[in-house]
Amino acid sequence: MGISSAGPNPAASDETFTASRWTRGNFWFPTRIVVSPLRVSRVKRRLFGSNEESIAISQVASVKISTGVVWSDILIESTGGNDPITSHGHRKADALRIRDLVESFQAVRH
């Protein structure tokens, strides 16, 4: 649960948001959302390997946040009509930061 930044230049690096282990499906291998200037990725580890979905920043149509009492669900839709990226169990502050990062990276590209 939280944010980690990689690389010496935080402005140009990826930000990773990890779901809480206390939410369904995240106990052993919590879902991570990675936001970079080029793409948004959902990484779900497994016992052997991992599943990764990504959408290019230029192809993100919307970021929807559904907040509960403690945790938030995130839905990131693409303009191409592909399956959206979904993740649950994030803190509200992390969900808002994901949305703000995507919007700021889109604004820079346009």
Sequence and secondary structure as in RCSB ss.txt:
>XXXX:A:sequence
MGISSAGPNPAASDETFTASRWTRGNFWFPTRIVVSPLRVSRVKRRLFGSNEESIAISQVASVKISTGVVWSDIL
IESTGGNDPITSHGHRKADALRIRDLVESFQAVRH
>XXXX:A:secstr
 EEEE SS GGGS EEEE  TTSTT SSS  EEEE SSEEEEEEE SSSEEEEEEEGGGEEEEEEEE SSEEEEE
EEETT    EEEEEEEHHHHHHHHHHHHHHHHHH 
